[in-house]
Amino acid sequence: MKADFKTLKGEELFTYFIQDHPDKDYSSVVALLPCAVAWDRNKALHLLERSVMEGKKFVAVYDPAVMETTGMEYVGEIIDGALFLEQ
């Protein structure tokens, strides 16, 4: 595992989050990012880098009636739900 993931960029950052991040639940959320941006790898990597720089987390929402999304930035659709970035 990298000592300071905040210095990583692009593919290395994505790999860290899906393979080495200690929170495996969050790793599975980050793994949904490419799907949410219609498989636009550059957009996915940019959003991931931005989330790290701004200290924000991605949130998978499967039932908006149960989870409040007001104030979250919509990223895109995922299977059975949507991906948001906390504001």
Secondary structure by P-SEA (a helix, b strand, c coil): ccccccccccaaaaaaaacccccaaaaaaaaacccccccaaaaaaaaaaaaaaabbbbbbbcccccccccccccccccccbbbbbcc
